[in-house]
Amino acid sequence: MCLIRTLAHTHTHTHTQRRFCVCDRAADGKQRGDMVVERMGACGSQNKDQFDNLEKHTQWGIDFVEKYSKFVKERSEIEVNYARQIRNLSRKFQPKKSSKEEEENKYSSCRAFLLTLNELNDYAGQHEVVAENLTAQIIAELTKYTQELKSERKSHFQDGRKAQQHIENSWKQLESCKRRFERDCKEAERAQQYFEKLDADINVTKLDVEKARQQAQMRQQMASESKEEYSNYLQKFNQEQNQHYYTTIPNIFQRIQDMEEKRIERLAECMRRFADEDRKILPIVGHCLDGMTKAAESIEAKADSKQVVEQFKSGFEPPSDVEFEDYGQTMKRTVSETSLSNSRGESKPEKPGRSKGKLWPFIKKNKGSGPEDFSHLPPEQRRKKLQAKIDELNKEIHKEMDQRDALTKMKDVYIKNPQMGDPASLDPRLGEIAQNIDRLQTEAQKFEGWLAEVEGRMPIKNDTLKRQSVTYDTQNSNSTVTNNCTPQDRESPDGSYTEEPSSEPTVKEEDPEFNDDEFDEGLPTIGTCKALYPFEGTNEGTISLVEGELLFVIEEDKGDGWTRVRRNEEEEGYVPTTYVEVVLDNVKESCVSSSRW
C-alpha cells in the first residue's frame, strides 16, 4: 500500500504544476492555457487508472478470501466423511447380540479388539469436533466477513468516484469561465480596434465615433468582469483541487489500505485457527491411541487357551489300552471261569478307566441346535449349558417376582387409598405373572433334573469310583442284540452318545447288581405313567412316546435317568424318566419324576 501513497504524491505534484500553468495562462494568453488543459486531462486519466487498478486488486482480495473459505469447507467435509467411515467401520465389527461373536468376548483378545473399536469410535468423534469447529469458527466467520468486506469496498470506491466526479465538474466550470473570459477579451480587443479605426477616419461622424467608443468601453467592462469571475473560480478550483489531491483522495486510499491490511490479518488469524483446531484434539487422540495400546497389552494368550480347554473339555476319561487277542491258541470249549456259561453266575470286574465301544474322541456330534436337554454334547459341556440355562431361568423368575412384589405393594396402596386406583385392575396382571412364575419354575425343575442326571453320571477323577456298565442279552432266532445301559452309554432323548451294538457275539461284562433274568419277558407291572413330552426312541432298547400317552411301568428308575415301560404285551423298552409322570401301585400318589430331585 506504500505504492498508493506514492501514487497520491505523484498526482499532487503534477496538479501543482498544472495550477501554475493556469495562472501563467491567465497572464500570458492562450498558449499556456492549452498546456493546462492537456495536463489536467492527463492527471485525471492517471487518477482514474489508479482507481481501476485498486478496484481490480481489492476484488482479487475478496476472491482470495472466498477461495480460502471454500478450501476450509471442503476440508470440513473431508473430516465429516472420514469420521462417518470410521464410525461405520467400528459399528460393522461390533459383536452382534445373541451371536457367536458375543460369546467370544470372554477371550482377552476379543475384549481388546472391542476396546480398540470403542477407542476408534472416540477417535472418529474428535474428527467430527474438528469439522464442527472449522464450520462454526472459520467458515461462518469468513462468510460474514466477506459480505462486510464487499460492502466496505463498495463504499470506498463510491466515495472515490464521487470525489473524482466533483473535481471533474469543477474543472468543466473553470473551463467554461476561461472560455467566456477569452471570448470577452477578444471582443473587447476588436471593439477597441474598431473605435480606434473610426476615430482616425475624418469622414466618420462624431456620433459614430462616440458609439464605437462606448461599445469598446462596454466590451472592456465585460472582459474585466469575466476576468474577475474567472479569477475567483480559478482560486476556488485550486482550493478544491488541493483538497481533492491532498486530503480526499489520500483518505480514500488510506481507508482502502486499512481494509486490505485488515483482510490479510483476518486471513492470517483464520489460518492459525485452522492449525489450532487439529492441535486441540491431539491430546484426546493420543489418549485414544494409548487406550488401543493398553488393550493390546491386556491380551493374555495363556488365559485364552485355558478358557478354550475349559469350554471344550468333554469330561470323558481317556480309553484304556487295547488288549492283545491271541487267535493262535485253540479255543477250549470247557467250562471255566471265563466261559460263556459261567458268565451269568459271575461277572468279571471291569478294569478302571476302560471304555467300551467306540473311542470317545471320535464320537460324531449331531448337527443343528440339538435337543432341549443338550444331550448331544459331552458331559462337561452339557453340564455347563444346563447350568447356564438354569441361571437364566432363575434370573427371569426373580424378575417376575420383583414385578409381582411391586404390583402387590401397589395393590395394597390402592386398597388403603381407593382414590388412587382400583385394586381389581391389577388382578389380571398378577395372575399372568403367577402363571409365568409357575411356568419358569417348571422349566427350571426340568433342567435341574437333567443337571442332576449329568452330575450323577459324569466320570469323577477318583480311583475309588469305577465306570459301571449294564448289559442286557436278548436272543432271538436270527441274532443276538446287546444293549449297554450304563449311565453314560444309555440312550439320551435324541439318541446321541449311545454305545453301538457290538458285532461280535462275545462274552459281555455285567454289573453284579443286574441279572439277565430281569430282562425276561413277562415282568409284572408296578404302576402306570403318562407321557409329558413326545420322545423318539430311535436306538435299541428305547421306545417312542406320544404326549399324553398312558403306559405300564415294569421297572423304576435306578438312578440312571431311565424308566422301563411297556405299551403292550410285545412292545416294551426304556424312556427318559423326565419325560413321564409315574404313578406306582404301592405308593398310590402322583409325582413328576425329574431325575429324583
Helices and strands as residue ranges (DSSP letters): H 2-28, H 30-92, H 100-103, G 104-106, H 108-133, I 134-139, H 140-200, H 206-243, I 244-248, H 249-297, H 301-312, H 340-343, G 360-362, H 379-416, G 418-420, G 423-426, H 427-457, E 471-475, E 480-484, G 516-519, E 527-531, E 550-555, E 562-566, E 572-576, G 577-579, E 580-584, E 590-592
